[in-house]
Amino acid sequence: MRETPVELLERWEAYGAVWRAVSVGDEHAVVDLCTCTGEPMDRLESDDPELIRFLRERAE
């Protein structure tokens, strides 16, 4: 079973890395997956409504 985008971000954090929301729209989100020092390593792009909700809640 594949992990959801939210599970991916939570796992990323659990391993000490960081992520940054680049853009969060009503139907699409872009997130940079970074090293623990903040250097971008990968980019997550998704239209998953759960991810968009998660990112908006974390921004508050």
CHARMM internal coordinates of N, CA and C (Angstrom, degrees):
IC EDIT
DIST 1 N 1 CA 1.4512
DIST 1 CA 1 C 1.5387
ANGL 1 N 1 CA 1 C 108.94
DIST 1 C 2 N 1.3066
ANGL 1 CA 1 C 2 N 116.46
DIHE 1 N 1 CA 1 C 2 N 131.97
DIST 2 N 2 CA 1.4559
ANGL 1 C 2 N 2 CA 122.73
DIHE 1 CA 1 C 2 N 2 CA 179.21
DIST 2 CA 2 C 1.5118
ANGL 2 N 2 CA 2 C 111.30
DIHE 1 C 2 N 2 CA 2 C -78.22
DIST 2 C 3 N 1.3296
ANGL 2 CA 2 C 3 N 116.20
DIHE 2 N 2 CA 2 C 3 N 145.55
DIST 3 N 3 CA 1.4534
ANGL 2 C 3 N 3 CA 118.79
DIHE 2 CA 2 C 3 N 3 CA 178.18
DIST 3 CA 3 C 1.5284
ANGL 3 N 3 CA 3 C 110.35
DIHE 2 C 3 N 3 CA 3 C -80.40
DIST 3 C 4 N 1.3150
ANGL 3 CA 3 C 4 N 115.11
DIHE 3 N 3 CA 3 C 4 N 151.55
DIST 4 N 4 CA 1.4642
ANGL 3 C 4 N 4 CA 120.77
DIHE 3 CA 3 C 4 N 4 CA 178.50
DIST 4 CA 4 C 1.5245
ANGL 4 N 4 CA 4 C 108.60
DIHE 3 C 4 N 4 CA 4 C -76.66
DIST 4 C 5 N 1.3223
ANGL 4 CA 4 C 5 N 118.08
DIHE 4 N 4 CA 4 C 5 N 163.61
DIST 5 N 5 CA 1.4642
ANGL 4 C 5 N 5 CA 120.11
DIHE 4 CA 4 C 5 N 5 CA 176.33
DIST 5 CA 5 C 1.5337
ANGL 5 N 5 CA 5 C 112.86
DIHE 4 C 5 N 5 CA 5 C -57.38
DIST 5 C 6 N 1.3326
ANGL 5 CA 5 C 6 N 117.33
DIHE 5 N 5 CA 5 C 6 N -37.42
DIST 6 N 6 CA 1.4714
ANGL 5 C 6 N 6 CA 120.26
DIHE 5 CA 5 C 6 N 6 CA 178.62
DIST 6 CA 6 C 1.5285
ANGL 6 N 6 CA 6 C 109.42
DIHE 5 C 6 N 6 CA 6 C -66.11
DIST 6 C 7 N 1.3256
ANGL 6 CA 6 C 7 N 118.00
DIHE 6 N 6 CA 6 C 7 N -42.82
DIST 7 N 7 CA 1.4648
ANGL 6 C 7 N 7 CA 121.12
DIHE 6 CA 6 C 7 N 7 CA 177.93
DIST 7 CA 7 C 1.5224
ANGL 7 N 7 CA 7 C 110.70
DIHE 6 C 7 N 7 CA 7 C -61.55
DIST 7 C 8 N 1.3179
ANGL 7 CA 7 C 8 N 116.87
DIHE 7 N 7 CA 7 C 8 N -37.80
DIST 8 N 8 CA 1.4609
ANGL 7 C 8 N 8 CA 121.05
DIHE 7 CA 7 C 8 N 8 CA 177.16
DIST 8 CA 8 C 1.5301
ANGL 8 N 8 CA 8 C 111.03
DIHE 7 C 8 N 8 CA 8 C -60.60
DIST 8 C 9 N 1.3360
ANGL 8 CA 8 C 9 N 117.26
DIHE 8 N 8 CA 8 C 9 N -47.01
DIST 9 N 9 CA 1.4603
ANGL 8 C 9 N 9 CA 120.20
DIHE 8 CA 8 C 9 N 9 CA 179.25
DIST 9 CA 9 C 1.5218
ANGL 9 N 9 CA 9 C 111.69
DIHE 8 C 9 N 9 CA 9 C -64.73
DIST 9 C 10 N 1.3165
ANGL 9 CA 9 C 10 N 116.95
DIHE 9 N 9 CA 9 C 10 N -39.37
DIST 10 N 10 CA 1.4675
ANGL 9 C 10 N 10 CA 120.35
DIHE 9 CA 9 C 10 N 10 CA 178.85
DIST 10 CA 10 C 1.5277
ANGL 10 N 10 CA 10 C 111.08
DIHE 9 C 10 N 10 CA 10 C -65.66
DIST 10 C 11 N 1.3263
ANGL 10 CA 10 C 11 N 117.32
DIHE 10 N 10 CA 10 C 11 N -39.42
DIST 11 N 11 CA 1.4652
ANGL 10 C 11 N 11 CA 121.42
DIHE 10 CA 10 C 11 N 11 CA 177.27
DIST 11 CA 11 C 1.5243
ANGL 11 N 11 CA 11 C 109.81
DIHE 10 C 11 N 11 CA 11 C -66.47
DIST 11 C 12 N 1.3186
ANGL 11 CA 11 C 12 N 116.04
DIHE 11 N 11 CA 11 C 12 N -41.65
DIST 12 N 12 CA 1.4631
ANGL 11 C 12 N 12 CA 121.68
DIHE 11 CA 11 C 12 N 12 CA 178.81
DIST 12 CA 12 C 1.5296
ANGL 12 N 12 CA 12 C 109.91
DIHE 11 C 12 N 12 CA 12 C -56.18
DIST 12 C 13 N 1.3320
ANGL 12 CA 12 C 13 N 116.27
DIHE 12 N 12 CA 12 C 13 N -47.06
DIST 13 N 13 CA 1.4687
ANGL 12 C 13 N 13 CA 121.73
DIHE 12 CA 12 C 13 N 13 CA 178.64
DIST 13 CA 13 C 1.5317
ANGL 13 N 13 CA 13 C 111.28
DIHE 12 C 13 N 13 CA 13 C -65.22
DIST 13 C 14 N 1.3252
ANGL 13 CA 13 C 14 N 116.84
DIHE 13 N 13 CA 13 C 14 N -40.03
DIST 14 N 14 CA 1.4642
ANGL 13 C 14 N 14 CA 120.88
DIHE 13 CA 13 C 14 N 14 CA -177.77
DIST 14 CA 14 C 1.5249
ANGL 14 N 14 CA 14 C 111.88
DIHE 13 C 14 N 14 CA 14 C -60.88
DIST 14 C 15 N 1.3220
ANGL 14 CA 14 C 15 N 116.44
DIHE 14 N 14 CA 14 C 15 N -27.80
DIST 15 N 15 CA 1.4619
ANGL 14 C 15 N 15 CA 120.89
DIHE 14 CA 14 C 15 N 15 CA 179.08
DIST 15 CA 15 C 1.5276
ANGL 15 N 15 CA 15 C 112.43
DIHE 14 C 15 N 15 CA 15 C -91.52
DIST 15 C 16 N 1.3296
ANGL 15 CA 15 C 16 N 116.92
DIHE 15 N 15 CA 15 C 16 N 8.68
DIST 16 N 16 CA 1.4558
ANGL 15 C 16 N 16 CA 120.70
DIHE 15 CA 15 C 16 N 16 CA 174.44
DIST 16 CA 16 C 1.5119
ANGL 16 N 16 CA 16 C 115.46
DIHE 15 C 16 N 16 CA 16 C 89.08
DIST 16 C 17 N 1.3172
ANGL 16 CA 16 C 17 N 117.37
DIHE 16 N 16 CA 16 C 17 N 3.57
DIST 17 N 17 CA 1.4608
ANGL 16 C 17 N 17 CA 120.71
DIHE 16 CA 16 C 17 N 17 CA 178.24
DIST 17 CA 17 C 1.5339
ANGL 17 N 17 CA 17 C 109.58
DIHE 16 C 17 N 17 CA 17 C -88.60
DIST 17 C 18 N 1.3032
ANGL 17 CA 17 C 18 N 115.53
DIHE 17 N 17 CA 17 C 18 N 173.51
DIST 18 N 18 CA 1.4657
ANGL 17 C 18 N 18 CA 120.38
DIHE 17 CA 17 C 18 N 18 CA 179.84
DIST 18 CA 18 C 1.5205
ANGL 18 N 18 CA 18 C 109.95
DIHE 17 C 18 N 18 CA 18 C -126.29
DIST 18 C 19 N 1.3021
ANGL 18 CA 18 C 19 N 115.14
DIHE 18 N 18 CA 18 C 19 N 162.78
DIST 19 N 19 CA 1.4640
ANGL 18 C 19 N 19 CA 121.29
DIHE 18 CA 18 C 19 N 19 CA 174.73
DIST 19 CA 19 C 1.5165
ANGL 19 N 19 CA 19 C 108.34
DIHE 18 C 19 N 19 CA 19 C -137.97
DIST 19 C 20 N 1.3299
ANGL 19 CA 19 C 20 N 115.23
DIHE 19 N 19 CA 19 C 20 N 155.81
DIST 20 N 20 CA 1.4645
ANGL 19 C 20 N 20 CA 121.45
DIHE 19 CA 19 C 20 N 20 CA 179.67
DIST 20 CA 20 C 1.5200
ANGL 20 N 20 CA 20 C 108.94
DIHE 19 C 20 N 20 CA 20 C -134.22
DIST 20 C 21 N 1.3256
ANGL 20 CA 20 C 21 N 115.82
DIHE 20 N 20 CA 20 C 21 N 128.56
DIST 21 N 21 CA 1.4614
ANGL 20 C 21 N 21 CA 119.68
DIHE 20 CA 20 C 21 N 21 CA 174.65
DIST 21 CA 21 C 1.5245
ANGL 21 N 21 CA 21 C 107.92
DIHE 20 C 21 N 21 CA 21 C -73.04
DIST 21 C 22 N 1.3107
ANGL 21 CA 21 C 22 N 116.21
DIHE 21 N 21 CA 21 C 22 N 122.10
DIST 22 N 22 CA 1.4602
ANGL 21 C 22 N 22 CA 122.34
DIHE 21 CA 21 C 22 N 22 CA 178.72
DIST 22 CA 22 C 1.5261
ANGL 22 N 22 CA 22 C 109.17
DIHE 21 C 22 N 22 CA 22 C -85.66
DIST 22 C 23 N 1.3339
ANGL 22 CA 22 C 23 N 115.39
DIHE 22 N 22 CA 22 C 23 N -45.69
DIST 23 N 23 CA 1.4635
ANGL 22 C 23 N 23 CA 120.21
DIHE 22 CA 22 C 23 N 23 CA 175.87
DIST 23 CA 23 C 1.5218
ANGL 23 N 23 CA 23 C 109.10
DIHE 22 C 23 N 23 CA 23 C -153.19
DIST 23 C 24 N 1.3173
ANGL 23 CA 23 C 24 N 114.21
DIHE 23 N 23 CA 23 C 24 N 142.83
DIST 24 N 24 CA 1.4656
ANGL 23 C 24 N 24 CA 120.73
DIHE 23 CA 23 C 24 N 24 CA 178.48
DIST 24 CA 24 C 1.5226
ANGL 24 N 24 CA 24 C 106.85
DIHE 23 C 24 N 24 CA 24 C -134.63
DIST 24 C 25 N 1.3169
ANGL 24 CA 24 C 25 N 115.41
DIHE 24 N 24 CA 24 C 25 N 108.44
DIST 25 N 25 CA 1.4510
ANGL 24 C 25 N 25 CA 120.72
DIHE 24 CA 24 C 25 N 25 CA 178.08
DIST 25 CA 25 C 1.5183
ANGL 25 N 25 CA 25 C 110.21
DIHE 24 C 25 N 25 CA 25 C -106.89
DIST 25 C 26 N 1.3063
ANGL 25 CA 25 C 26 N 116.21
DIHE 25 N 25 CA 25 C 26 N -173.63
DIST 26 N 26 CA 1.4557
ANGL 25 C 26 N 26 CA 120.63
DIHE 25 CA 25 C 26 N 26 CA 179.68
DIST 26 CA 26 C 1.5307
ANGL 26 N 26 CA 26 C 112.27
DIHE 25 C 26 N 26 CA 26 C -69.27
DIST 26 C 27 N 1.3363
ANGL 26 CA 26 C 27 N 116.75
DIHE 26 N 26 CA 26 C 27 N -28.15
DIST 27 N 27 CA 1.4622
ANGL 26 C 27 N 27 CA 119.74
DIHE 26 CA 26 C 27 N 27 CA -174.86
DIST 27 CA 27 C 1.5212
ANGL 27 N 27 CA 27 C 114.39
DIHE 26 C 27 N 27 CA 27 C -127.36
DIST 27 C 28 N 1.3397
ANGL 27 CA 27 C 28 N 117.95
DIHE 27 N 27 CA 27 C 28 N 0.19
DIST 28 N 28 CA 1.4673
ANGL 27 C 28 N 28 CA 119.47
DIHE 27 CA 27 C 28 N 28 CA -176.03
DIST 28 CA 28 C 1.5290
ANGL 28 N 28 CA 28 C 109.61
DIHE 27 C 28 N 28 CA 28 C -154.33
DIST 28 C 29 N 1.3294
ANGL 28 CA 28 C 29 N 116.00
DIHE 28 N 28 CA 28 C 29 N 142.21
DIST 29 N 29 CA 1.4599
ANGL 28 C 29 N 29 CA 121.07
DIHE 28 CA 28 C 29 N 29 CA 177.59
DIST 29 CA 29 C 1.5241
ANGL 29 N 29 CA 29 C 109.64
DIHE 28 C 29 N 29 CA 29 C -132.29
DIST 29 C 30 N 1.3265
ANGL 29 CA 29 C 30 N 115.19
DIHE 29 N 29 CA 29 C 30 N 147.23
DIST 30 N 30 CA 1.4584
ANGL 29 C 30 N 30 CA 122.51
DIHE 29 CA 29 C 30 N 30 CA 176.79
DIST 30 CA 30 C 1.5254
ANGL 30 N 30 CA 30 C 107.05
DIHE 29 C 30 N 30 CA 30 C -128.05
DIST 30 C 31 N 1.3348
ANGL 30 CA 30 C 31 N 115.75
DIHE 30 N 30 CA 30 C 31 N 128.53
DIST 31 N 31 CA 1.4627
ANGL 30 C 31 N 31 CA 121.70
DIHE 30 CA 30 C 31 N 31 CA -176.91
DIST 31 CA 31 C 1.5213
ANGL 31 N 31 CA 31 C 109.02
DIHE 30 C 31 N 31 CA 31 C -132.41
DIST 31 C 32 N 1.3375
ANGL 31 CA 31 C 32 N 116.97
DIHE 31 N 31 CA 31 C 32 N 130.35
DIST 32 N 32 CA 1.4559
ANGL 31 C 32 N 32 CA 121.53
DIHE 31 CA 31 C 32 N 32 CA 172.80
DIST 32 CA 32 C 1.5167
ANGL 32 N 32 CA 32 C 108.71
DIHE 31 C 32 N 32 CA 32 C -86.11
DIST 32 C 33 N 1.3294
ANGL 32 CA 32 C 33 N 116.15
DIHE 32 N 32 CA 32 C 33 N 130.79
DIST 33 N 33 CA 1.4560
ANGL 32 C 33 N 33 CA 122.82
DIHE 32 CA 32 C 33 N 33 CA 175.10
DIST 33 CA 33 C 1.5252
ANGL 33 N 33 CA 33 C 106.27
DIHE 32 C 33 N 33 CA 33 C -98.05
DIST 33 C 34 N 1.3267
ANGL 33 CA 33 C 34 N 116.17
DIHE 33 N 33 CA 33 C 34 N 119.52
DIST 34 N 34 CA 1.4599
ANGL 33 C 34 N 34 CA 121.12
DIHE 33 CA 33 C 34 N 34 CA -170.36
DIST 34 CA 34 C 1.5268
ANGL 34 N 34 CA 34 C 111.36
DIHE 33 C 34 N 34 CA 34 C -118.45
DIST 34 C 35 N 1.3321
ANGL 34 CA 34 C 35 N 114.31
DIHE 34 N 34 CA 34 C 35 N 161.75
DIST 35 N 35 CA 1.4520
ANGL 34 C 35 N 35 CA 120.36
DIHE 34 CA 34 C 35 N 35 CA 173.40
DIST 35 CA 35 C 1.5241
ANGL 35 N 35 CA 35 C 108.67
DIHE 34 C 35 N 35 CA 35 C -70.43
DIST 35 C 36 N 1.3103
ANGL 35 CA 35 C 36 N 116.59
DIHE 35 N 35 CA 35 C 36 N 173.89
DIST 36 N 36 CA 1.4693
ANGL 35 C 36 N 36 CA 119.93
DIHE 35 CA 35 C 36 N 36 CA 178.54
DIST 36 CA 36 C 1.5283
ANGL 36 N 36 CA 36 C 111.65
DIHE 35 C 36 N 36 CA 36 C -64.62
DIST 36 C 37 N 1.3313
ANGL 36 CA 36 C 37 N 117.21
DIHE 36 N 36 CA 36 C 37 N -17.95
DIST 37 N 37 CA 1.4649
ANGL 36 C 37 N 37 CA 120.79
DIHE 36 CA 36 C 37 N 37 CA 177.24
DIST 37 CA 37 C 1.5180
ANGL 37 N 37 CA 37 C 112.57
DIHE 36 C 37 N 37 CA 37 C -93.63
DIST 37 C 38 N 1.3403
ANGL 37 CA 37 C 38 N 116.85
DIHE 37 N 37 CA 37 C 38 N -0.15
DIST 38 N 38 CA 1.4576
ANGL 37 C 38 N 38 CA 121.00
DIHE 37 CA 37 C 38 N 38 CA 175.52
DIST 38 CA 38 C 1.5132
ANGL 38 N 38 CA 38 C 116.11
DIHE 37 C 38 N 38 CA 38 C 96.87
DIST 38 C 39 N 1.3268
ANGL 38 CA 38 C 39 N 117.46
DIHE 38 N 38 CA 38 C 39 N 2.68
DIST 39 N 39 CA 1.4651
ANGL 38 C 39 N 39 CA 120.62
DIHE 38 CA 38 C 39 N 39 CA 179.82
DIST 39 CA 39 C 1.5278
ANGL 39 N 39 CA 39 C 110.47
DIHE 38 C 39 N 39 CA 39 C -79.61
DIST 39 C 40 N 1.3467
ANGL 39 CA 39 C 40 N 118.14
DIHE 39 N 39 CA 39 C 40 N 124.54
DIST 40 N 40 CA 1.4715
ANGL 39 C 40 N 40 CA 120.32
DIHE 39 CA 39 C 40 N 40 CA 179.72
DIST 40 CA 40 C 1.5300
ANGL 40 N 40 CA 40 C 111.61
DIHE 39 C 40 N 40 CA 40 C -60.75
DIST 40 C 41 N 1.3368
ANGL 40 CA 40 C 41 N 115.10
DIHE 40 N 40 CA 40 C 41 N 134.46
DIST 41 N 41 CA 1.4681
ANGL 40 C 41 N 41 CA 121.17
DIHE 40 CA 40 C 41 N 41 CA 178.60
DIST 41 CA 41 C 1.5208
ANGL 41 N 41 CA 41 C 112.02
DIHE 40 C 41 N 41 CA 41 C -116.21
DIST 41 C 42 N 1.3306
ANGL 41 CA 41 C 42 N 115.83
DIHE 41 N 41 CA 41 C 42 N -32.51
DIST 42 N 42 CA 1.4642
ANGL 41 C 42 N 42 CA 120.81
DIHE 41 CA 41 C 42 N 42 CA -175.88
DIST 42 CA 42 C 1.5168
ANGL 42 N 42 CA 42 C 107.41
DIHE 41 C 42 N 42 CA 42 C -155.71
DIST 42 C 43 N 1.3092
ANGL 42 CA 42 C 43 N 115.63
DIHE 42 N 42 CA 42 C 43 N 169.36
DIST 43 N 43 CA 1.4646
ANGL 42 C 43 N 43 CA 120.42
DIHE 42 CA 42 C 43 N 43 CA 179.63
DIST 43 CA 43 C 1.5187
ANGL 43 N 43 CA 43 C 108.77
DIHE 42 C 43 N 43 CA 43 C -132.82
DIST 43 C 44 N 1.3310
ANGL 43 CA 43 C 44 N 115.35
DIHE 43 N 43 CA 43 C 44 N 133.93
DIST 44 N 44 CA 1.4580
ANGL 43 C 44 N 44 CA 122.94
DIHE 43 CA 43 C 44 N 44 CA 177.08
DIST 44 CA 44 C 1.5201
ANGL 44 N 44 CA 44 C 107.75
DIHE 43 C 44 N 44 CA 44 C -106.34
DIST 44 C 45 N 1.3263
ANGL 44 CA 44 C 45 N 116.45
DIHE 44 N 44 CA 44 C 45 N 125.36
DIST 45 N 45 CA 1.4666
ANGL 44 C 45 N 45 CA 121.84
DIHE 44 CA 44 C 45 N 45 CA 174.33
DIST 45 CA 45 C 1.5211
ANGL 45 N 45 CA 45 C 106.80
DIHE 44 C 45 N 45 CA 45 C -122.53
DIST 45 C 46 N 1.3325
ANGL 45 CA 45 C 46 N 116.27
DIHE 45 N 45 CA 45 C 46 N 132.33
DIST 46 N 46 CA 1.4608
ANGL 45 C 46 N 46 CA 119.62
DIHE 45 CA 45 C 46 N 46 CA -175.22
DIST 46 CA 46 C 1.5171
ANGL 46 N 46 CA 46 C 111.22
DIHE 45 C 46 N 46 CA 46 C -154.64
DIST 46 C 47 N 1.3203
ANGL 46 CA 46 C 47 N 114.85
DIHE 46 N 46 CA 46 C 47 N 152.58
DIST 47 N 47 CA 1.4703
ANGL 46 C 47 N 47 CA 120.98
DIHE 46 CA 46 C 47 N 47 CA 173.09
DIST 47 CA 47 C 1.5276
ANGL 47 N 47 CA 47 C 110.13
DIHE 46 C 47 N 47 CA 47 C -111.21
DIST 47 C 48 N 1.3513
ANGL 47 CA 47 C 48 N 116.28
DIHE 47 N 47 CA 47 C 48 N 18.16
DIST 48 N 48 CA 1.4632
ANGL 47 C 48 N 48 CA 122.56
DIHE 47 CA 47 C 48 N 48 CA -179.58
DIST 48 CA 48 C 1.5303
ANGL 48 N 48 CA 48 C 110.49
DIHE 47 C 48 N 48 CA 48 C -68.82
DIST 48 C 49 N 1.3367
ANGL 48 CA 48 C 49 N 118.05
DIHE 48 N 48 CA 48 C 49 N 118.17
DIST 49 N 49 CA 1.4695
ANGL 48 C 49 N 49 CA 121.06
DIHE 48 CA 48 C 49 N 49 CA -179.46
DIST 49 CA 49 C 1.5290
ANGL 49 N 49 CA 49 C 113.35
DIHE 48 C 49 N 49 CA 49 C -59.29
DIST 49 C 50 N 1.3348
ANGL 49 CA 49 C 50 N 117.33
DIHE 49 N 49 CA 49 C 50 N -33.46
DIST 50 N 50 CA 1.4729
ANGL 49 C 50 N 50 CA 120.79
DIHE 49 CA 49 C 50 N 50 CA 178.31
DIST 50 CA 50 C 1.5362
ANGL 50 N 50 CA 50 C 110.19
DIHE 49 C 50 N 50 CA 50 C -63.45
DIST 50 C 51 N 1.3200
ANGL 50 CA 50 C 51 N 116.91
DIHE 50 N 50 CA 50 C 51 N -41.20
DIST 51 N 51 CA 1.4705
ANGL 50 C 51 N 51 CA 120.87
DIHE 50 CA 50 C 51 N 51 CA 178.21
DIST 51 CA 51 C 1.5200
ANGL 51 N 51 CA 51 C 110.63
DIHE 50 C 51 N 51 CA 51 C -64.32
DIST 51 C 52 N 1.3115
ANGL 51 CA 51 C 52 N 116.90
DIHE 51 N 51 CA 51 C 52 N -44.96
DIST 52 N 52 CA 1.4682
ANGL 51 C 52 N 52 CA 120.74
DIHE 51 CA 51 C 52 N 52 CA -179.50
DIST 52 CA 52 C 1.5240
ANGL 52 N 52 CA 52 C 110.28
DIHE 51 C 52 N 52 CA 52 C -60.62
DIST 52 C 53 N 1.3285
ANGL 52 CA 52 C 53 N 117.76
DIHE 52 N 52 CA 52 C 53 N -43.50
DIST 53 N 53 CA 1.4729
ANGL 52 C 53 N 53 CA 121.80
DIHE 52 CA 52 C 53 N 53 CA 176.41
DIST 53 CA 53 C 1.5302
ANGL 53 N 53 CA 53 C 110.76
DIHE 52 C 53 N 53 CA 53 C -61.20
DIST 53 C 54 N 1.3251
ANGL 53 CA 53 C 54 N 116.64
DIHE 53 N 53 CA 53 C 54 N -46.30
DIST 54 N 54 CA 1.4608
ANGL 53 C 54 N 54 CA 122.78
DIHE 53 CA 53 C 54 N 54 CA -179.67
DIST 54 CA 54 C 1.5362
ANGL 54 N 54 CA 54 C 110.57
DIHE 53 C 54 N 54 CA 54 C -57.90
DIST 54 C 55 N 1.3122
ANGL 54 CA 54 C 55 N 116.65
DIHE 54 N 54 CA 54 C 55 N -47.37
DIST 55 N 55 CA 1.4719
ANGL 54 C 55 N 55 CA 120.95
DIHE 54 CA 54 C 55 N 55 CA -179.02
DIST 55 CA 55 C 1.5217
ANGL 55 N 55 CA 55 C 111.21
DIHE 54 C 55 N 55 CA 55 C -64.61
DIST 55 C 56 N 1.3016
ANGL 55 CA 55 C 56 N 117.25
DIHE 55 N 55 CA 55 C 56 N -40.91
DIST 56 N 56 CA 1.4681
ANGL 55 C 56 N 56 CA 120.48
DIHE 55 CA 55 C 56 N 56 CA 179.29
DIST 56 CA 56 C 1.5348
ANGL 56 N 56 CA 56 C 111.08
DIHE 55 C 56 N 56 CA 56 C -66.73
DIST 56 C 57 N 1.3257
ANGL 56 CA 56 C 57 N 117.31
DIHE 56 N 56 CA 56 C 57 N -39.50
DIST 57 N 57 CA 1.4641
ANGL 56 C 57 N 57 CA 120.22
DIHE 56 CA 56 C 57 N 57 CA 178.20
DIST 57 CA 57 C 1.5188
ANGL 57 N 57 CA 57 C 111.23
DIHE 56 C 57 N 57 CA 57 C -65.85
DIST 57 C 58 N 1.3185
ANGL 57 CA 57 C 58 N 117.00
DIHE 57 N 57 CA 57 C 58 N -38.84
DIST 58 N 58 CA 1.4658
ANGL 57 C 58 N 58 CA 121.00
DIHE 57 CA 57 C 58 N 58 CA -179.31
DIST 58 CA 58 C 1.5217
ANGL 58 N 58 CA 58 C 111.61
DIHE 57 C 58 N 58 CA 58 C -70.34
DIST 58 C 59 N 1.3171
ANGL 58 CA 58 C 59 N 117.30
DIHE 58 N 58 CA 58 C 59 N -25.15
DIST 59 N 59 CA 1.4623
ANGL 58 C 59 N 59 CA 121.12
DIHE 58 CA 58 C 59 N 59 CA -178.71
DIST 59 CA 59 C 1.5265
ANGL 59 N 59 CA 59 C 112.00
DIHE 58 C 59 N 59 CA 59 C -77.48
DIST 59 C 60 N 1.3223
ANGL 59 CA 59 C 60 N 117.35
DIHE 59 N 59 CA 59 C 60 N -17.36
DIST 60 N 60 CA 1.4766
ANGL 59 C 60 N 60 CA 121.41
DIHE 59 CA 59 C 60 N 60 CA -176.79
DIST 60 CA 60 C 1.5029
ANGL 60 N 60 CA 60 C 112.21
DIHE 59 C 60 N 60 CA 60 C -73.93
END
COOR INIT
IC SEED 1 N 1 CA 1 C
IC BUILD
